[in-house]
Amino acid sequence: MGPTRKPNVCRRLSHRALGFFSRDAGVVQRTNLGILRALVCQESTKFKNVWTTHSKSPIAYERGRIYFDNYRCCVSSVASEPRKLYEMPKCSKSEKIEDALLWECPVGDMLPNPSDYKSSLIALTAHNWLLRISATTGKVLGKVYLASYCKFRYVSWDTPQEVIAVKSAQNKGSALARQAGIQQPVLLYLAVFRVLPFSLIGVLEINKKIFGNVTDATLSHGILIVMYSSGLVRLYSFQAIAEQFMQQKLDLGCACRWGGTTGTVGEAPFGIPCNIKITDTPPLLFEVSSLENAFQIGGHPWHYIITPNKKKQKGVFHICALKDNSLAKNGIQEMECCSLESDWIYFHPDASGRIIHVGPNQVKVLKLNEVENNSAQHQISEDFVILANREKNKSENLPTVTASGRVVKKKFNLLDDDPEQETFKIVDYEDELDLLSVVAVTQIDAEGKAHLDFHCNEYGTLLKSIPLVESWDVTYSHEVYFDRDLVLHIEQKPSRIFSCYVYQMVCDPGEEEETINRSCEKE
């Protein structure tokens, strides 16, 4: 078979207009995204910096929306130039939003209220209220008062778009209590809710008597993950814990009697009592020891990645089978690099079971395959590698001539993340366009310059490179988002000054017309 023909945008648009697709609605969506990908990656397409702004409070981005002033102000980035969607009334420090998630309505579900069909922000305030806010108007659609017995601080997805977990700050007790040797029995709380319809699953306490000296705990896909300062990570089934140790089922908005007090669940001042109290050690699903509690699960079949729990092993990653803890063949991955910042590794978010290993000068995409003639064992092999664009530094071994005429050769090695060499800083995946986005930075004179590269997710081929016009200081904190036809760069400078740079896809009309005409002629 010959090489695959490059998709023709003109032909795709014609087929879409005539309805030449199957009855599956997903085919139309995939075709539209294929057209967009072709437009994004074509040579005439540019990404123009259309908006820049600065703020004294953190800036957040989620699905075409930019949030300012602790989520009080929302700006849409979908239009040709960002425009304000809404601005909520000013509030006191105790009422500010501390953390939030964007919830989007599932397709095909019958919902009880018309407002349930619209995207909303699930926001946690500083005074323990959980709010549901319209993502387009900023109107509060519903609210739940959590509790007064602890300070809730974080909200995250347990199961994306289905179940959320609201975590409290760790209860370390007062300084006087610690000096007196008084230990706090409850270390933290986890309040778990089902999003649609919004309902309470339960509030779980993590206590020292059962779990010991826990440094952190979280929920992910129904698994309670408990971490210790020694590097130990333990996994438990949250469902099994809830079924065994739930003292009383609670329903939001219903009257409840608890500890001699009567009130309405989810309303102030009663709030939500802690109704899951573990009195005995729950069944352990899995445990492993890893440096800095670094632990990930993924792949097909299930594997996990850890770093051996020794400081000298930092930068060494072991990939093991979850079923029997056996090390995969070639399962020890170590990137031979000398750098100030360590490399990092994670399972590819495209659900392919692959693994991405990022170093200062290369990005490795690894495959997990069965060993030949041994289906019980798996091996790690390279799928493709993306290399930084570097020229050999000629100044490394330049000879020096002394006053007497003697030639002296000086040898020194640059760090792999030396700022004067192109260095990879961020690697992300755009799932709708199936592209890997890679941020590479080079220090030029006194300032750093960055560019965002788009690579084919299947083969690693470089398809497009976008220069960022703003300077890049490697000592600052950076986030870069690539979302369809948008690139957004958020930078945190010293003294909590935040900057946001928005880039939109634009095409030169003359070049675009010429490109489409050439495509049509080839047809």
Disulfide bonds with the S-S distance in Angstrom:
none
